Amino acid sequence: MSDLNKHPNNFFDNLENTKTILYNTVIERQVKSLNEKKILQAMEFELSQFPKDSQMDSQHTMYLGAYQTWLYDDIFWKETSVFAAFEFFMRMARSNTYFFRKFHKENPTNRTSQKKKNECFSLYQLTTLWFSWHAIRDRSIRKSMGIKKNIFG
C-alpha cells in the first residue's frame, strides 16, 4: 500500500522551490499523460480526501466555477508559478467554501498537521485536475494556457 502522505509532504517540503516553476507546465504534463476518464477519477479521489461533513462534495462546483474566466487569462498562464497558484487557490477556497473559510484560515507550513496538509494538497490537486480537464477538451483553452497536447496543438 502506498503512503497517502508522501505526495502532500513532498509538495509542502518543496513549495518554496516552486516559485520559479510556471504553473502551466503542471497542466501541460497532465494533459499529455492523462485522459478525461483518468482526470475525472482523480478528481473523485481528491474529493474523497475531505471529511464527510466538510460539504466539499457539493461546494466544489461553486469553488471551481469561480475559475471559469481564468481558463482564458493569458497573463495568469504566462506568469503564475506553482507557488503563486497554490496561494491563489487557498484564497479562493476561503472565499467560496465554508470548510476552508472555517478550518484553513492560514496556508499550511511544515508544522501544520498532516490532516490539514493533506486537505490543502487535495484542494491544489482538485483545482489542477479541473484546469487540465478543460485543457484536454478545448484547444482554445490550451492555447491561452500556452500549452500543447501534442505536436499539432
C-alpha positions as CSV (number, residue, x, y, z in Angstrom):
1,M,0.0,0.0,0.0
2,S,1.3,3.4,-0.9
3,D,1.8,6.2,1.6
4,L,-1.0,8.7,1.2
5,N,1.1,11.4,2.9
6,K,4.1,11.1,0.5
7,H,2.9,13.5,-2.2
8,P,1.4,16.1,0.2
9,N,4.6,16.1,2.2
10,N,6.8,16.3,-0.9
11,F,4.7,19.2,-2.2
12,F,4.9,21.2,1.1
13,D,8.6,20.4,1.6
14,N,9.4,21.8,-1.8
15,L,6.7,24.6,-2.1
16,E,9.2,27.4,-1.7
17,N,11.2,25.9,-4.7
18,T,8.2,26.1,-6.9
19,K,8.3,29.9,-7.1
20,T,10.3,29.6,-10.4
21,I,8.2,26.8,-11.9
22,L,5.4,28.0,-14.2
23,Y,2.0,26.5,-13.2
24,N,1.1,25.9,-16.8
25,T,3.9,23.3,-17.0
26,V,2.0,21.2,-14.5
27,I,-1.2,21.4,-16.6
28,E,0.8,20.5,-19.7
29,R,2.2,17.4,-18.1
30,Q,-1.2,16.2,-17.0
31,V,-2.7,17.0,-20.5
32,K,0.0,14.9,-22.1
33,S,-0.1,12.0,-19.7
34,L,-3.8,11.6,-18.7
35,N,-7.1,11.3,-20.5
36,E,-10.5,12.7,-19.5
37,K,-11.6,9.5,-17.7
38,K,-8.4,9.4,-15.6
39,I,-8.7,13.0,-14.7
40,L,-12.3,12.6,-13.6
41,Q,-11.4,9.6,-11.5
42,A,-8.5,11.5,-9.9
43,M,-10.9,14.4,-9.1
44,E,-13.3,12.0,-7.4
45,F,-10.4,10.6,-5.4
46,E,-9.3,14.1,-4.3
47,L,-12.9,15.0,-3.2
48,S,-13.0,11.7,-1.2
49,Q,-10.0,13.0,0.8
50,F,-12.1,15.7,2.5
51,P,-14.0,14.9,5.7
52,K,-17.5,13.7,5.0
53,D,-19.1,16.7,6.8
54,S,-16.9,19.3,5.0
55,Q,-19.5,20.0,2.4
56,M,-16.8,19.9,-0.3
57,D,-18.7,17.2,-2.1
58,S,-21.3,19.9,-3.0
59,Q,-19.3,23.1,-2.7
60,H,-16.5,22.1,-5.0
61,T,-18.7,23.0,-8.0
62,M,-19.1,26.6,-6.8
63,Y,-15.4,26.8,-5.9
64,L,-14.2,25.5,-9.3
65,G,-16.8,27.6,-11.2
66,A,-15.1,30.7,-9.8
67,Y,-12.1,29.8,-12.1
68,Q,-14.1,29.8,-15.3
69,T,-12.7,33.2,-16.5
70,W,-9.1,32.2,-15.5
71,L,-9.2,29.5,-18.3
72,Y,-8.7,32.3,-20.8
73,D,-6.5,34.6,-18.9
74,D,-3.2,34.8,-20.9
75,I,-1.4,36.7,-18.2
76,F,-2.2,34.3,-15.5
77,W,-0.9,31.4,-17.6
78,K,2.3,33.2,-18.7
79,E,3.3,34.5,-15.3
80,T,1.9,32.3,-12.5
81,S,4.2,30.0,-10.6
82,V,3.1,26.8,-8.9
83,F,3.7,28.6,-5.5
84,A,1.5,31.6,-6.6
85,A,-1.2,29.3,-7.9
86,F,-1.4,27.4,-4.7
87,E,-1.7,30.6,-2.7
88,F,-4.4,31.9,-5.0
89,F,-6.3,28.6,-4.7
90,M,-6.3,28.8,-1.0
91,R,-7.6,32.4,-1.0
92,M,-10.4,31.4,-3.5
93,A,-11.3,28.3,-1.3
94,R,-11.6,30.6,1.7
95,S,-13.9,32.9,-0.3
96,N,-16.0,30.1,-1.9
97,T,-16.3,27.2,0.6
98,Y,-17.4,27.0,4.2
99,F,-14.8,24.3,5.0
100,F,-11.7,26.3,4.0
101,R,-13.1,29.5,5.5
102,K,-13.6,27.8,8.8
103,F,-10.8,25.3,9.1
104,H,-8.0,26.7,6.9
105,K,-7.6,30.3,7.9
106,E,-3.9,30.1,7.1
107,N,-1.8,28.3,4.5
108,P,-0.1,25.2,5.8
109,T,3.5,25.1,6.8
110,N,5.8,22.2,7.7
111,R,4.5,22.4,11.3
112,T,0.8,22.1,10.1
113,S,-0.9,18.8,11.0
114,Q,-0.7,16.1,8.4
115,K,-4.5,16.1,8.1
116,K,-4.6,19.8,7.2
117,K,-1.7,19.4,4.7
118,N,-3.5,16.6,3.0
119,E,-6.7,18.6,2.7
120,C,-4.8,21.6,1.2
121,F,-2.9,19.4,-1.2
122,S,-6.2,17.8,-2.3
123,L,-7.5,21.2,-3.0
124,Y,-4.5,22.0,-5.1
125,Q,-4.8,18.7,-6.9
126,L,-8.5,19.1,-7.5
127,T,-8.1,22.6,-8.9
128,T,-5.2,21.5,-11.1
129,L,-7.1,18.5,-12.4
130,W,-10.1,20.7,-13.2
131,F,-7.9,23.0,-15.3
132,S,-6.4,20.0,-17.0
133,W,-9.8,18.5,-17.8
134,H,-10.8,21.8,-19.5
135,A,-7.5,22.0,-21.4
136,I,-7.9,18.4,-22.7
137,R,-11.3,19.2,-24.0
138,D,-10.7,22.6,-25.6
139,R,-7.8,23.6,-27.9
140,S,-8.6,27.3,-27.4
141,I,-8.1,26.9,-23.6
142,R,-4.8,25.1,-24.2
143,K,-3.8,28.0,-26.5
144,S,-4.5,30.6,-23.8
145,M,-2.6,28.5,-21.3
146,G,0.4,28.3,-23.7
147,I,0.5,24.5,-23.8
148,K,0.3,21.8,-26.4
149,K,-1.4,18.5,-26.1
150,N,0.7,17.0,-28.9
151,I,2.8,18.3,-31.8
152,F,-0.3,19.6,-33.5
153,G,-1.5,21.7,-30.6
